Amino acid sequence: MDTTWWTPGVSDFYQGTELWDLSLVDPDNRRPVDFDLRRRLLSELRELSPEEIMARMDDGLPKLWVIYKALELGKQLPEIFGSGDYRPLNVLGQKAGHVVAFLRGEKFGAVVPRLLLTLNGEWQDTWLEMPKGQWHNHLTGDRFKGGKAMLRDILARFPVALISKE
């Protein structure tokens, strides 16, 4: 499956790794995949809130949910992903080194934390410099205005954001 339309870098995942995979070698699809489990979890997660998804961390629901929502978003808004350069979003504040954020074109973006163990869940005064306009986080449903967007608000309900300009 080609998913190069939504993020730079290695943009695919191996069949069977839609949930946490803590193996020490590359998955090679020779291991049995529990498709029934994945179907069941997919049907369950469609009705869950971001907080309920996070509460089921041990089941691997956060990873499966991000994959599901990103692929769903690509179907709903193909024009966002069809073209456009990647550009980093400016991140300012004490914890700026703990986030990777970029825009694809002018209407789609992703915000992903990094170095979580040393972050301790505290974004403090860290913020994104967003283009003007109204933005929508497709993972939480939350909306926020462009300009100075505080990370503690954007990532309050779920630790990753897939955002688009309305």
Secondary structure, DSSP 4 states (H G I P E B T S, - for coil): ---TTT-SSS----TT-SS----SS---S-S---HHHHHHHHHHHTT--HHHHHHTGGGTHHHHHHHHHHHHHHHH-HHHHHS--EEEPEEESTTGGGEEEEEETTTEEEEEE--HHHHTT--TT-EEEEEEEEEEETTT--EEEEEEEEHHHHTSSSS-EEEEE-
